[in-house]
Amino acid sequence: MRTNTAQPQPPTGAWEHFSHGADVGIRGLGHSVEAAFEQAAYALSAALTEPARVQPRTAVEIVCEAPDDELLLVDWLNALIYEMATRRMLFGRFSVHLEGRRLRGTAWGEPVDVARHHPAAEIKGATYTALEVVRQADGRWRAQCVVDV
């Protein structure tokens, strides 16, 4: 994992949270698997703070590889969680590119500013609960799982 300075692109797709007991379900929707993964990352970020409050000052590259899309989603989200925890950063912009079962992603963000970001929770990890990466009847992709808070 390394840091770069390329400018982030605006998001495409949608994200949402869904109820799951004491934890938080995150869901990304997009016209492609990549877009759905990006939106799942926005949902992850939104469980912590308002993503629009996070300035894209530093870019962090993340590379993951997994045998299927579901495990790749969990690896992507857990890599983001790890980077946020170890760098003490929040991310507010994401880009994902898939090459077979290999994900190359970039997350843009900045160090946590408690007064400005108002972090709501600490996310411990993405889980296999409600894990799904599927193409819906409307043609959009849905990528979702529950994260442990």
N, C-alpha and C positions, 0 to 999 in steps of 0.2 A: 504494500500500500504506500502510495506516495502522494505528494501534494502538487497541484498545478494551478495555473492562474487563468485558464480559459473561461470566457464569460458564459454563464448559464443561459439556457433557452427557456422561454415561458412554458408553463405546464400545459399539457393537453390531456383531456379526460376528466374524471371526477374521482373523489374519494369520499368515504364515509366511515363512521364508527357503527358497530352493532353491539347490542347488549350481550354480555356473557358473564353473569355472576359478578364476582369482585374484580375480574379482569376486564380487558378492553378488546373487543373485536375490531380489527382494521380491515378495510376493503378498498381496493383500487380498481377502477373501471377505465378501460381505454380501448382505442381502436386496434391496438396490437398488444402482445404480451409485454413488450417493453414499456408501453404507455401505462398498462395496468400495474406493473412493478413500480414505476415512478410514482403513480398515484397512491399505491400502498405505502410508499415511503413518506408521502405527504401526510397520510392518515397517521402514521407512526409519529411524525413530528407534531402533528396537531393534538396528539394525546398529551404532549408536554407543554406546548405553547402555541400561539397563533403563528403559523409559518410566515405570514407576511411581515411580522416583526423582526425576523431574522435577516440580517444583511448578508449577501453572498460575497463575503470578503476573502474567504479562503476556500480553495477547492481541494477535496480529498478524493483520490482515485481508489476504487475498490474493485478487486477482481475475485470472483467466486466461480466454482465449478461444482456441479452436482449431476447425478444421473437422471433427474427429471425436473420438470418445472416447479413442482410443489417444494421439493427439497431446495431448489435454487432460490425460491422466494424466501424460505426460512433463513438460508445462508446469507442472502442479501440484507435482510432486515437485522439479523444478528450482527453482521459486520457493521452496519450503521450504528447500532446500539453500542457496540464495542468502541467505535471511533468517537462517539459522543462522550462516552464515559472516560476514556483514557485521555482525550484531548480537551475535555471539559468544554465541549462545543455543542451548539445546536445547529441543525441544518434546516434550510428553508427552500432549497432548490435542488433538483435531482435530474440526472440524465442516465438512461440505461441503454446499453447495446448488447444484444445477444449474438453469439457466434456458436451455433450448436448448443451445447450444454454449458458454455462458458459465458459468464456475465462480466462485462466491463462497465462499471458505473462511476459516476462522479456525483459527489454531494458537495454543495456550496453552503457555507455557513460562517459562523463567528463564535468567539468565546461567549459563554453564558454570562449575561448581565441580568442578575436577579431582579433589579429594579425595573428594567425595561421588558424582559421576557416573561416574568411571572411564571416560572416553571410550576406545573400543576402536579407532577408525579415523577417517579423514577421508574423507568421501564427496565425490567430485569432481563427479559429475553422474549423472542418470538417462539411460539410453541406449535406443535402439530395439531392442536385442537382447532376444529373447523377449517383445517387447511385445505385449500382448493384453488386451483388455477384452471379455469374452464372458459371455453367460448360459449357465450349465451346465445339464445335464439335470435336476439336482435343483431348478432354479429360482433358485439363488443366482448372484450375479454374481462374476466373478473379474477382478481388475485386477492385472496383473503386468508387470514389466520387470527388467532387470539394471541395477544401479547400479555405477558405476566407483569403486573404492576405492583 
